[in-house]
Amino acid sequence: MSSFDNATLLCKMALNYLRTAKDSFDKGIYDVSATNCQISAELPIKSTYLLLGVNFPQTYSIRKLLSGLAMAAGNYSEEIQRFIKEKRKELNLVSRFEVQYSLVDIDAE
């Protein structure tokens, strides 16, 4: 498969995870919904690495993925870095580890 095909596949998978997240949320299964939301956000970032012809880091951290992408993105580097700084708090909250393995009950908020 080409890099474009692989990137397209990751985006299709991201949409599936997003649909599953919505279904889980609607059923009140918030921990599963949050995990699937995180995955659905992670995959398009990884697909962008593929489109740039760069291997993505083996991490689930959206902030780390975006930081690496900023280094690989050339002209868009400053824009990505600005986004990371502006959304630092929110990006820290969106962590697959925090959702899957914490002993905190996840609710609709």
N, C-alpha and C positions, 0 to 999 in steps of 0.2 A: 504494500500500500504506500501511496505517496504521503508526504507530509500534509498536504491539503486533505486527503482522504482521512487520515488519522485525526486531524483537527476537526473535521466535520463529524466524525464518529464521536469524539469527546463532547461536542456541542449537542448532539442528539441524546447522548447519555445524560448530559446536564439537564435537558428538558424533561427526561424521564424521572430523574431524581426530584426535580421541582414539582412535577405532577404528584409524585408520591408524597412529597412534603405537604402539599396542599390537602391531599386526601387524608393524611394522618392528622393534620391540624384540625380539619373538619370533624374528625372522629374523636378529638380530644387526646390523641396520643402525641403529646408535645415533645417528648424527648426524641422520638423517631422523626418527627417533623423537623426539629432543629438540626439533627444530624444530616438529614437529607437536604436541607437548605444549604448547609455548609458545603456539602459535596457539590451541589448544583452551582455554587459560586466558584468553587475551586476549579472545576473542569474547563470552563471557558478561558480561564487564565492560562491553564496548561496548554490549551489548544493554541493560544496566541504564541507561546514559545515555539510550538511546532511550526506555525506559519512563518515565524522569523528564522526557522532553521536552527534553533537552539534547543538543546536538551533541557527540560525543566528539572528543577531540584526535586528530589524525593522527599517532599514534606507535605503535610496537610495544612500548614499554616498559611492562611491567605495573605497575611502581612509579609511573610517571608517570600511567598511566591511573587507578590507585587514588587517587593524590593529587588528581587533578582530580575524581574521583567524590566524594571526601570533601568537597570544596567545594560540590558540587551536591546532596549527599544530606541536607542539613538535619539531622534528628534523629539520623541514623546517622553523622554526620561524625566525632564523637569515637571511635566504635568502629572506623571504618575507619582513622583516623590511628593509633590504638593498634596495630592489626594491622600496619600498615606499619612502625612502629617496632620491634615485636617480631620481625618477619620480614625486616628490612632486608637481612641477609646473604643469605638464601635468595632474596629478590626480585632482588638484584643478580646472582645466578648464573643466573637464568631470563631470559636475554636472547637474542632471536632473532639479533641481530648476532653475539654471542659464539659461538653454535652454527654459524651458516651461514658465517661469514667468517673464523673464527679458524683458525690453523694447528695447533690442538691436536686430537689424535685423541680422539674421544669414545668412551668405553667404557660398559659396563653400570652402573658406579657413578654 
